[in-house]
Amino acid sequence: MGKYKTRRVYSFKQELLAKSQEAALSAVQIFNNPLIQFKSESFIVLIIIAWTYLLHAYYRSKKIEYRYYRQGNKRRRFDRTKRGAYKYWELERCINDDATPLDKMTAKNLIFLIGLRNEIEHQMTVALDNYLSGRYQACCLNYNHYIKTLFGDAHGIDKHLTYSLQFIELSHEQAAGISVKETVPNRLLAYIADFDAGLTNEEFNSPQYSFRLLFKRQVVGKPGQADKVVEFIDSKSELAQTIDKEYWVKKEVERKKFLPGEIVSLMEKEGYPRFSMQKHTDLWQARDAKNPGRGFGCKVAKTWYWYETWVETVRTHCAENAPNYE
């Protein structure tokens, strides 16, 4: 009986890993498929399933109970669905457990995607495919890192994937992206702005939270040299320093700040003349926006200044309540 149980646990763990890999590969396949329009929604649902199964496999390997239960006097009473199946931890519960193997920024990336899934569950938003692709890419890299770290290199999915070929040449304007305000619902912009406002500069720029790349055309010296579409270089190398001088590497040292009057004037210029100082005060008080943990602003020499994330939140609020301010 003991040997049977050992084989059963091992088999189920391997099955969880296999399903996790399949879900992750499906998520990437769908996102890279030019014939599919429902990209972000499909990717987020599948990658969340992939991570859930991955962490279930991890907790199972560590003999940590990941089913919901209530402790009775003598034994556990497991929660079950209407059909009698066990209720397993959802991804957010897996992440929040004290035994989670994930680092802080990988967890924040996943919490962001879980919140985004809840927002877009019933609404298609095509513009998110480009607007949040850096966070999707970080999620994929994080997944591949952890499945190999926790279960060995043989389980990595990078061997199944390569660079997605393109039919267009990226210009600066294309790389910068379309005007998201025209296509992304205001409530989604508000969710993204609120989540990012709670991050420090270091967290926001973490590659585990959002993976960003700078592309530069490479001219090889002669035929036969390496001809990869994407080549990674050390950020401290001489070549990287040269690229930094030719283009830019943005490191936010001092964030732009706004006084309340400047925000009110800005909203007036954007078509909301009835958004007054009092309305602005009512808004920040209702949202507890001066709470330092919210990351919307800071106090300098007894004067409160607002960051651009708060300006974006105000802009979204005005757009959603336009009849009151026009």
Stockholm file with secondary structure:
# STOCKHOLM 1.0

chainA/1-326         MGKYKTRRVYSFKQELLAKSQEAALSAVQIFNNPLIQFKSESFIVLIIIAWTYLLHAYYRSKKIEYRYYRQGNKRRRFDRTKRGAYKYWELERCINDDATPLDKMTAKNLIFLIGLRNEIEHQMTVALDNYLSGRYQACCLNYNHYIKTLFGDAHGIDKHLTYSLQFIELSHEQAAGISVKETVPNRLLAYIADFDAGLTNEEFNSPQYSFRLLFKRQVVGKPGQADKVVEFIDSKSELAQTIDKEYWVKKEVERKKFLPGEIVSLMEKEGYPRFSMQKHTDLWQARDAKNPGRGFGCKVAKTWYWYETWVETVRTHCAENAPNYE
#=GR chainA/1-326 SS CHHHHHHHHHHHHHHHHHHHHHHHHHHHHHHHCTTCSCHHHHHHHHHHHHHHHHHHHHHHHTTCCCBCEEECSSSEEECBCTTSCBCBCCHHHHHHSTTCCCCHHHHHHHHHHHHHHHHHTTCCCTTHHHHTHHHHHHHHHHHHHHHHHHHCGGGCSGGGCCCCCCSSCCCHHHHHCCCGGGTSCHHHHHHHHHHHHTSCHHHHTCTTTCCCCCCCCCCCSSTTSCCCSCCCCCTTSHHHHHHHHHSCCCCCSSCCEECHHHHHHHHHHTTCTTCCHHHHHHHHHHTTTTCGGGCSEEEETTEEEEEHHHHHHHHHHHHHTHHHHC
#=GC SS_cons         CHHHHHHHHHHHHHHHHHHHHHHHHHHHHHHHCTTCSCHHHHHHHHHHHHHHHHHHHHHHHTTCCCBCEEECSSSEEECBCTTSCBCBCCHHHHHHSTTCCCCHHHHHHHHHHHHHHHHHTTCCCTTHHHHTHHHHHHHHHHHHHHHHHHHCGGGCSGGGCCCCCCSSCCCHHHHHCCCGGGTSCHHHHHHHHHHHHTSCHHHHTCTTTCCCCCCCCCCCSSTTSCCCSCCCCCTTSHHHHHHHHHSCCCCCSSCCEECHHHHHHHHHHTTCTTCCHHHHHHHHHHTTTTCGGGCSEEEETTEEEEEHHHHHHHHHHHHHTHHHHC
//
